Amino acid sequence: MTAQVQAIRGMSDILPADSGTWAHLEATLRGVLGAYGYREIRVPLLERTELFQRSIGEVTDIVEKEMYTFDDRNGVSLTLRPEATAGIVRAAIENGLIHNQRHRLWSTGPMFRYEKPQKGRYRQFHQFDIEALGYPGPDIDAELIMMLARAWRLLGIRHLELQLNSIGMPAGRARYREALAAYFRGHLGQLDEDSVRRLDRNPMRILDSKNPAMQELIAAAPLISGYLDDESSAHFATLQALLTAAGIPFRVNPRLVRGLDYYNRTVFEWVTDQLGTQGAVCAGGRYDGLVEQLGGSPTPAIGCAIGLERLAELFRLCGGVAGTAAPQVYLVAVGDAALAAGLRLAENLRDARPDLRVEVNCGGGGFKAQMRRADASGAVVALILGEDEASAGTVAVKGLRRTGDSQQTVRQDVALAALLPLLADR
């Protein structure tokens, strides 16, 4: 027997039973984003490796350990995208969307990181990425967060807490890094291997450590709030005032620094305690220097990413149910003439009602077997064609989900009118 080929570890299939939930989440997010003026952009899965080295930062777990990187046949180093912001910014620069322009953009699709697979963390995962390019003030920060809060309400998502912080501008962060490095050098014996490695190159990364043995040490470290410039402090104060006025609850988390080098000023996360250790469902922040860092003109910007796997799991935990797009009508056709007539009838029904979901029995089978398939399909109505109906131009219409629905035989040209009452309220 030939050996079975398995999926790659950490890369999961999304089966039909779950795809309805994903489609519902994606459609809701698309609708909310459209209502706020965001437009879709589609960027490649593959980018030059240097894009992520320059944007994410070389002293990061993503670049150092987690990227899927290889040389193509011309010796060019390419990487499967570990996140979407860098690719969107690259596309905006390359296609002239930056200079004296403002754009609200979104994109969705798979990302790739070589991480230890666990619940809520996969090697291929999916994100909804949202970016606003060219907007300098805290008003766009507030509106982005308000938009996300609206999406959670529409989806019935609960158990989410908004955490905010400001990490200031590069000059202030440089002073903060010096203070952090001095603090951690004073406790060198308590640092784990990763933290020692980060100490000289970027000590702020130590604050991201999930090592339980280091949490007390991290909790006593200096806070970045003492190193903010006046403009960053004013920006953050205005953001908090706008969110308070809009009735959006939040908590300032002074330890929130985010894991990518390109962030400045506002950073935020929507977190939950319902998904174990992988609590961040949506995260992002401002990255006013990234466009210039990648070769464009100086451009303020803010963005975020929603983890769809985690959002789908939280949606289910909150009792969310999405349809699986089962057929509404199942057409039973017994005999060659009946099958030919049934295929024609199904096309006519779809022409008349493009939103009607009609499944024709294919693959043969007797009447009883086909009726079992009709019932198992989840369809509300069965249309039944045998040789007699085919020759007479009629069809039997039978309700499948309500007791008391009688079977009737009608002309094929009025089949739609006969079946619609059976679909009402279904």
Helices and strands as residue ranges (DSSP letters): H 16-35, E 39-40, E 46-48, H 49-55, H 61-61, I 62-66, E 69-71, E 77-80, H 85-94, E 103-112, E 124-133, H 138-155, E 161-166, H 170-185, G 188-190, H 193-199, G 203-208, G 212-214, H 215-219, G 224-227, H 230-245, E 251-252, E 264-271, E 280-286, H 290-293, E 301-307, H 308-317, E 329-333, H 336-352, E 358-360, H 367-376, E 381-385, H 387-392, E 394-399, E 408-411, G 412-414, H 415-423
